[in-house]
Amino acid sequence: MSYPIVAYKMTPSLDFLDSLAEDPMDREYGEAETYNAWVYKPTEPKEIPWSGTRGTIPYPGPEPIDFVGFLDERLHQTDYLYVDDLDLKPIISKRMLYVLRSLGEFPHKVISTRIYDYGFQDQGRKNHYEGNTTPPAGEFNEDYVSLQLLEHVDGIDYDQSEFRFRLNPNMPPYVTSLVLKEPVGGFPPIFRLDRIGEDGSLFVSPAAKEALEEAGIKGLDFLEYEGTRAQEASTAS
């Protein structure tokens, strides 16, 4: 059965890297497909069980969070950075955040970041293995933030979605076919799903996708998702 498109899963795109000149650092470290080598994770207060930006407990640590990345033309070709730390995704430009905020309310916390030049890769690697959270010296970029969504949306149509149950009964089932259930009034501009939640994937509403594209926000891939609507479900029952 076919349903209307009610949301899009949003992921960072690396396609633009093909059009850029090769960086000698790529050959040396073999990491041309990523932006960041290491993340300088601050010490987390032990009394606060922070579970990363995919969770809803507000980030309790110090700011800004420091990264090592590219400060050449690559950084200006995308508004959505690929990062090597799941706890801090997504890292988006302030310009992209402005577009999302202009579309409506969604509970969130913005965590400031500094991205140091990739030339400090050796220092970053050494600090990472030694557990040193001292940021590197040198030039940095502050045009990006880490976005934490503080509420998850109960947006799965469990009657229409298909699941594969695992051998371990204590683990949630694996979603084989996800059908969303759009709430009354529509989805917020950007959201994560509650419970099964597609492993913390980020979704945007159709209006948000259109606004991001019209604003020229770069470096995004969108995968469409069909869904039922809460009004339709109420009528059917």
Secondary structure, 3 states (H helix, E strand, C coil): CCCCEEEEEEEECCHHHHHCCCCHHHHHHCCCCCCCCCEECCCCCCCCCCCCCCCCCCCCCCCCEEEEECCCCCHHHCCEECCCCHHHCCEEEHHHHHHHHCCCCCCEEEEEEEEEEHHHHHHHHHHHHHCCCCCCCCCEECCEEEEEECCCECCECCCCCEEECCCCCCCCCEEEECCEEECCCCCCCEECECCCHHHHCEEECHHHHHHHHHCCCCCEEEEEEEEEEHHHHHHHC
